[in-house]
Amino acid sequence: MVVVPDASVILKWVLPRDEEPGWNRARAILDRFVLGKLELAVPSLWYFEVGNTLSRRFGMNPGAGLLCWLRELVLSEVSPAEGWGRTAVGLVADYGVTFYDAAYLAVAMARRGTLVTADSAFVRKMGPRPGLALLDRFDPEV
């Protein structure tokens, strides 16, 4: 199974548990990845999006350390050269979402996986569709 966690899910892996609704589900995705039970794929922009949040919230320390730890997970980064860019542009045009959010969904579509997000506004805009799941409704065991 290929799962595409967006920045809202990736951040839950390193942010304080008591401040993050859905922390347990997000960590279950990470745990299954570490055990080799699912593949994680992300657009290469994940690092910049997550890095922006961590550096603004924590500054140099521990922001840099958290970002380094996430980088060491060696997530499968999918380059726009693999063809998802055009799909993302179409999603932006058709649904009025940001290119950042559309990029994660486009990667999920390209890899025949599921985008998992904690962003309920994005899910509402996109409507029900295969390959898109809200974190609080996603079961990584399936």
C-alpha positions as semicolon CSV with decimal commas, in nm:
position;residue;x (nm);y (nm);z (nm)
1;M;0,000;0,000;0,000
2;V;0,128;0,347;-0,091
3;V;0,038;0,629;0,146
4;V;0,109;0,994;0,073
5;P;0,112;1,182;0,404
6;D;0,084;1,556;0,362
7;A;0,260;1,812;0,581
8;S;-0,027;1,812;0,833
9;V;0,036;1,442;0,897
10;I;0,416;1,453;0,881
11;L;0,424;1,732;1,139
12;K;0,223;1,520;1,383
13;W;0,515;1,275;1,388
14;V;0,732;1,535;1,565
15;L;0,497;1,780;1,733
16;P;0,385;1,729;2,094
17;R;0,124;1,455;2,124
18;D;-0,103;1,655;2,357
19;E;-0,118;1,945;2,107
20;E;-0,195;1,738;1,799
21;P;-0,540;1,589;1,736
22;G;-0,495;1,268;1,538
23;W;-0,141;1,212;1,670
24;N;-0,208;0,842;1,732
25;R;-0,333;0,778;1,378
26;A;-0,044;0,972;1,228
27;R;0,206;0,776;1,434
28;A;0,039;0,449;1,331
29;I;0,115;0,539;0,969
30;L;0,477;0,610;1,058
31;D;0,505;0,289;1,260
32;R;0,372;0,078;0,970
33;F;0,625;0,246;0,739
34;V;0,913;0,172;0,977
35;L;0,799;-0,192;0,996
36;G;0,797;-0,211;0,615
37;K;0,421;-0,266;0,597
38;L;0,348;0,032;0,375
39;E;0,533;0,267;0,144
40;L;0,535;0,642;0,200
41;A;0,566;0,872;-0,100
42;V;0,573;1,252;-0,090
43;P;0,624;1,536;-0,335
44;S;0,970;1,682;-0,296
45;L;0,818;2,005;-0,162
46;W;0,732;1,831;0,170
47;Y;1,072;1,926;0,315
48;F;1,018;2,298;0,255
49;E;0,661;2,300;0,379
50;V;0,743;2,106;0,698
51;G;1,073;2,293;0,743
52;N;0,891;2,625;0,728
53;T;0,653;2,525;1,008
54;L;0,922;2,374;1,230
55;S;1,164;2,664;1,193
56;R;0,893;2,923;1,261
57;R;0,763;2,734;1,562
58;F;1,089;2,618;1,721
59;G;1,369;2,824;1,569
60;M;1,710;2,670;1,525
61;N;1,682;2,428;1,815
62;P;1,499;2,193;1,816
63;G;1,353;2,281;1,472
64;A;1,666;2,180;1,283
65;G;1,695;1,856;1,479
66;L;1,334;1,760;1,413
67;L;1,372;1,834;1,045
68;C;1,693;1,630;1,032
69;W;1,518;1,337;1,202
70;L;1,236;1,349;0,947
71;R;1,487;1,366;0,662
72;E;1,658;1,053;0,796
73;L;1,334;0,857;0,748
74;V;1,421;0,861;0,377
75;L;1,070;0,908;0,248
76;S;1,026;0,829;-0,120
77;E;1,037;1,177;-0,276
78;V;0,853;1,202;-0,604
79;S;0,994;1,468;-0,833
80;P;0,768;1,678;-1,057
81;A;0,970;1,526;-1,342
82;E;0,772;1,208;-1,277
83;G;0,466;1,376;-1,426
84;W;0,251;1,478;-1,131
85;G;0,298;1,853;-1,189
86;R;0,048;1,874;-1,472
87;T;-0,211;1,686;-1,265
88;A;-0,154;1,924;-0,973
89;V;-0,208;2,228;-1,195
90;G;-0,535;2,075;-1,316
91;L;-0,653;2,016;-0,959
92;V;-0,575;2,378;-0,870
93;A;-0,769;2,504;-1,172
94;D;-1,066;2,271;-1,119
95;Y;-1,104;2,290;-0,740
96;G;-0,943;2,617;-0,632
97;V;-0,699;2,448;-0,392
98;T;-0,336;2,544;-0,340
99;F;-0,067;2,391;-0,556
100;Y;0,098;2,261;-0,238
101;D;-0,210;2,059;-0,141
102;A;-0,275;1,952;-0,500
103;A;0,083;1,824;-0,527
104;Y;0,028;1,564;-0,254
105;L;-0,293;1,442;-0,418
106;A;-0,128;1,434;-0,761
107;V;0,152;1,216;-0,620
108;A;-0,107;0,983;-0,468
109;M;-0,281;0,960;-0,804
110;A;0,048;0,897;-0,988
111;R;0,151;0,624;-0,742
112;R;-0,200;0,473;-0,716
113;G;-0,191;0,542;-0,345
114;T;-0,389;0,735;-0,088
115;L;-0,326;1,090;0,025
116;V;-0,384;1,112;0,400
117;T;-0,438;1,460;0,540
118;A;-0,565;1,627;0,855
119;D;-0,688;1,919;0,641
120;S;-1,067;1,880;0,644
121;A;-1,117;2,197;0,436
122;F;-0,909;2,045;0,154
123;V;-1,105;1,719;0,170
124;R;-1,435;1,912;0,155
125;K;-1,318;2,109;-0,150
126;M;-1,208;1,794;-0,330
127;G;-1,521;1,597;-0,241
128;P;-1,533;1,221;-0,196
129;R;-1,287;1,048;-0,424
130;P;-1,068;0,742;-0,429
131;G;-0,716;0,807;-0,312
132;L;-0,803;1,080;-0,061
133;A;-0,860;1,020;0,310
134;L;-0,901;1,237;0,615
135;L;-0,659;1,127;0,886
136;D;-0,928;1,064;1,148
137;R;-1,102;0,821;0,909
138;F;-0,796;0,645;0,769
139;D;-0,704;0,297;0,889
140;P;-0,338;0,222;0,811
141;E;-0,396;-0,145;0,895
142;V;-0,604;-0,201;0,579
